[in-house]
């Protein structure tokens, strides 16, 4: 889901703010996961998509367990080292269905 390029209403601005905050949190968690489990960096592991999903779920479970046990990071600066994927950095082009879904979200949750 991409933000609205030029919001014209308070609802659209509120949506953009919520979307930006949510995306920042997701990128932060993804960075923490990639730093803790280097296999998630995607440096050439060639595996089937279902196997990749299983690995990601296992890493998320282990990550949550380590947080519950208050396990310290080996290197607290490592969370800063993983940069966002450049392929994901740009906004995806709008499409009709995506724009309709986004408009429904704004109408149902931001008005």
Secondary structure, DSSP 8 states (H G I E B T S, - for coil): ----TT--SHHHHHHHHHHHHHHHHHHHHHHHHHHH-GGGG-SS----HHHHHHHHHHHHHHHHHHHHTT---S-GGGGGT----HHHHS-----HHHHHHHHHHHHHH--
